[in-house]
Amino acid sequence: MVGSGNTSDEKNSWIYAFAILLLVSVVMLALRLAGKQFLVVEFEIALVYFPTILSGIIAAYVKSK
């Protein structure tokens, strides 16, 4: 429903999105630490780590409401 507030589905969606992004971030960081750089650092930060941090903040906010 549009404008219905924070439903359980919305909370779960943000938590799942954060979990998936966190998993991708951990894999990318592990590859970088292993010396197998997959992406350029700036691109990796912009498209992997920043969205993970942002979705984590949103998931924590939505879960607390």
PyRosetta script that sets phi, psi and omega in degrees:
from pyrosetta import init, pose_from_sequence

init()
pose = pose_from_sequence("MVGSGNTSDEKNSWIYAFAILLLVSVVMLALRLAGKQFLVVEFEIALVYFPTILSGIIAAYVKSK")
pose.set_psi(1, 135.2)
pose.set_omega(1, 179.6)
pose.set_phi(2, -77.9)
pose.set_psi(2, 130.3)
pose.set_omega(2, 177.3)
pose.set_phi(3, 74.1)
pose.set_psi(3, 18.2)
pose.set_omega(3, -177.6)
pose.set_phi(4, -87.3)
pose.set_psi(4, 0.7)
pose.set_omega(4, 179.6)
pose.set_phi(5, 92.9)
pose.set_psi(5, -162.9)
pose.set_omega(5, -177.3)
pose.set_phi(6, -85.9)
pose.set_psi(6, 102.9)
pose.set_omega(6, 177.4)
pose.set_phi(7, -89.0)
pose.set_psi(7, 170.6)
pose.set_omega(7, 178.5)
pose.set_phi(8, -63.9)
pose.set_psi(8, -36.8)
pose.set_omega(8, 178.9)
pose.set_phi(9, -63.7)
pose.set_psi(9, -40.0)
pose.set_omega(9, 179.1)
pose.set_phi(10, -65.4)
pose.set_psi(10, -43.4)
pose.set_omega(10, 178.1)
pose.set_phi(11, -60.4)
pose.set_psi(11, -47.3)
pose.set_omega(11, -179.7)
pose.set_phi(12, -63.8)
pose.set_psi(12, -38.0)
pose.set_omega(12, 179.6)
pose.set_phi(13, -62.5)
pose.set_psi(13, -43.0)
pose.set_omega(13, 178.9)
pose.set_phi(14, -68.0)
pose.set_psi(14, -37.4)
pose.set_omega(14, 178.4)
pose.set_phi(15, -66.5)
pose.set_psi(15, -43.3)
pose.set_omega(15, 178.0)
pose.set_phi(16, -65.4)
pose.set_psi(16, -41.4)
pose.set_omega(16, 178.4)
pose.set_phi(17, -61.1)
pose.set_psi(17, -43.2)
pose.set_omega(17, 178.2)
pose.set_phi(18, -63.8)
pose.set_psi(18, -41.7)
pose.set_omega(18, -179.5)
pose.set_phi(19, -62.9)
pose.set_psi(19, -42.4)
pose.set_omega(19, 179.4)
pose.set_phi(20, -66.8)
pose.set_psi(20, -45.8)
pose.set_omega(20, 178.7)
pose.set_phi(21, -63.4)
pose.set_psi(21, -37.4)
pose.set_omega(21, 178.1)
pose.set_phi(22, -64.8)
pose.set_psi(22, -40.7)
pose.set_omega(22, 177.8)
pose.set_phi(23, -62.3)
pose.set_psi(23, -44.9)
pose.set_omega(23, 178.1)
pose.set_phi(24, -62.8)
pose.set_psi(24, -41.5)
pose.set_omega(24, 179.7)
pose.set_phi(25, -62.9)
pose.set_psi(25, -42.2)
pose.set_omega(25, 179.5)
pose.set_phi(26, -64.5)
pose.set_psi(26, -41.7)
pose.set_omega(26, 178.6)
pose.set_phi(27, -64.0)
pose.set_psi(27, -44.8)
pose.set_omega(27, -179.9)
pose.set_phi(28, -63.9)
pose.set_psi(28, -40.4)
pose.set_omega(28, 178.7)
pose.set_phi(29, -66.9)
pose.set_psi(29, -40.1)
pose.set_omega(29, 178.3)
pose.set_phi(30, -63.6)
pose.set_psi(30, -41.1)
pose.set_omega(30, 177.2)
pose.set_phi(31, -63.5)
pose.set_psi(31, -41.6)
pose.set_omega(31, -179.8)
pose.set_phi(32, -64.8)
pose.set_psi(32, -43.5)
pose.set_omega(32, -180.0)
pose.set_phi(33, -68.1)
pose.set_psi(33, -26.7)
pose.set_omega(33, 178.0)
pose.set_phi(34, -81.4)
pose.set_psi(34, -3.2)
pose.set_omega(34, 178.5)
pose.set_phi(35, 87.6)
pose.set_psi(35, 9.1)
pose.set_omega(35, 179.9)
pose.set_phi(36, -108.8)
pose.set_psi(36, 76.4)
pose.set_omega(36, -177.1)
pose.set_phi(37, -68.0)
pose.set_psi(37, 124.6)
pose.set_omega(37, -178.3)
pose.set_phi(38, -94.5)
pose.set_psi(38, -35.2)
pose.set_omega(38, -178.2)
pose.set_phi(39, -132.2)
pose.set_psi(39, 162.9)
pose.set_omega(39, 172.8)
pose.set_phi(40, -67.7)
pose.set_psi(40, 144.7)
pose.set_omega(40, -173.4)
pose.set_phi(41, -55.1)
pose.set_psi(41, -46.8)
pose.set_omega(41, -177.6)
pose.set_phi(42, -63.4)
pose.set_psi(42, -40.7)
pose.set_omega(42, 178.6)
pose.set_phi(43, -66.1)
pose.set_psi(43, -40.9)
pose.set_omega(43, 179.4)
pose.set_phi(44, -62.9)
pose.set_psi(44, -43.3)
pose.set_omega(44, 178.8)
pose.set_phi(45, -64.3)
pose.set_psi(45, -46.4)
pose.set_omega(45, -176.0)
pose.set_phi(46, -68.6)
pose.set_psi(46, -35.1)
pose.set_omega(46, -173.9)
pose.set_phi(47, -109.4)
pose.set_psi(47, -4.8)
pose.set_omega(47, 179.2)
pose.set_phi(48, -121.6)
pose.set_psi(48, -59.4)
pose.set_omega(48, -171.3)
pose.set_phi(49, -76.3)
pose.set_psi(49, -43.2)
pose.set_omega(49, -179.5)
pose.set_phi(50, -62.4)
pose.set_psi(50, -46.8)
pose.set_omega(50, 176.3)
pose.set_phi(51, -61.6)
pose.set_psi(51, -32.5)
pose.set_omega(51, 177.9)
pose.set_phi(52, -65.4)
pose.set_psi(52, -46.0)
pose.set_omega(52, 178.7)
pose.set_phi(53, -63.2)
pose.set_psi(53, -44.5)
pose.set_omega(53, -179.3)
pose.set_phi(54, -63.5)
pose.set_psi(54, -44.7)
pose.set_omega(54, 179.4)
pose.set_phi(55, -68.3)
pose.set_psi(55, -31.3)
pose.set_omega(55, 175.8)
pose.set_phi(56, -65.7)
pose.set_psi(56, -40.9)
pose.set_omega(56, 177.2)
pose.set_phi(57, -64.1)
pose.set_psi(57, -45.3)
pose.set_omega(57, -179.7)
pose.set_phi(58, -65.3)
pose.set_psi(58, -42.4)
pose.set_omega(58, 179.1)
pose.set_phi(59, -62.5)
pose.set_psi(59, -40.9)
pose.set_omega(59, 178.2)
pose.set_phi(60, -65.3)
pose.set_psi(60, -40.0)
pose.set_omega(60, 179.4)
pose.set_phi(61, -66.0)
pose.set_psi(61, -46.8)
pose.set_omega(61, -178.2)
pose.set_phi(62, -66.6)
pose.set_psi(62, -37.4)
pose.set_omega(62, -179.7)
pose.set_phi(63, -68.0)
pose.set_psi(63, -32.4)
pose.set_omega(63, -177.8)
pose.set_phi(64, -76.5)
pose.set_psi(64, -16.6)
pose.set_omega(64, -179.0)
pose.set_phi(65, -84.1)
pose.dump_pdb("model.pdb")
